[in-house]
Amino acid sequence: MRGDIAQLMQQAQKMQENMQRAQEEIGALEATGNAGGGMVSVTLGGRMDCRKVRIDPSLFSDPEMAEDLVAAAFNDAVNRINEVSQAKMAQATAGMPIPPGMKLPF
């Protein structure tokens, strides 16, 4: 019994180290979302910080379309970051089940 607890504690410590490393990797990520066939692109960092927005000058004559495309490109970038984040966290937890509704990183 005592050995089981010690082994469990070692596994928990290793998982914590893996998660910390994964969070650092996620923070260093960068993803670019596109919309309108590349007319708008938004680049986000792994912590969902906006790093760059590029808008094709031809869209300035149609502000409503530009607004819609910026929103779509932003959402595309967020989805890309989330996808990579989930994959990295799944690796960090080494397949250990995470309770439903618990979002990682915290």
N, C-alpha and C positions, 0 to 999 in steps of 0.2 A: 504494500500500500504506500509506504513512504517513498519508494522508488518511483511509483507512478506519479505521485505529486511532484517530485523533483523533475521528472521528465516533462510533465505538463508545464511546469514553470519555465523550463528551458525552451520549450516550443513557443510559449507565449512571448518570451523575451526575443527569440529569433524573429517571430512574426512582427513584433513591435519595431525591431531594427529594419526589417524589410519594408514595413509601411512608411517609416521615416524616410528611407532612401527613395521609395516610390514617390512620396510627396515632394521631395526635392527635385526629382526628375520631372514631375508634372509641372512644377513651378517654372522649370526651364523650357517647357514646351512652347511652341509657337504654331498656330494654325491659321490658315487664311480661308475665309469663306467668300464665295463668289455668287453673284446674281446678275441676271440680265446678260448671260453669255459673256461674262467677264467685264461688263461695263462698270460694275461696282465690285470692289473687293475690300474686305475688312480683315485685318490681322489682329488676333488676340493672343495674349500670353496665357500660360497655363493656369494662372489665377484669375482668368477672365478679365484681365486688364487690356483695354484697347490700345494697341500700339501703332496702328496705321489704318487710314481710310483712303482709298483711291476711288475717285469718281470721274468717269469719262466726261470731258467738258461738254459733249453734245447733250448731256442730260440736264444742263443748267436751264435750258429753255422749257423744261417740263418738271417743275419742282415736285409735284405729287408723285410722279414716276420715280424720281430720284430718291424721295423719302421711302417709298415702298421697297426699292432695290437695296437701299442701305440697311433697312430692317431685315430683309431676307438674307443679305450677305452676313450680317451680324449673327443671325440665328444659325446659319450654316456653319460659321466658325465655332459657335458655342457647341453645336452638336459634334463637331470634329474633336474638340477638346474633351468633351464628356466621354466620347467613345474611347479615346486613348487613355483617359484617366481610369475608366472602369477596367480596361484591360490590364493596366499596370497594377491596380489595386488587387485584382483577381490573382495576379502573379504573386503579389506581396503576401496575401493571406494563404497562399499555397493550397487553395481549394477548400479552406476551412469555411463552413457555412456562415454567412453573415445574416443576422436577423432581418426579415422583410421590413422595408421602410427605412433601414439604416443606410444613410448615404455616406459614401467615402469619396474624397477625404473629408474629415470632420469639419 
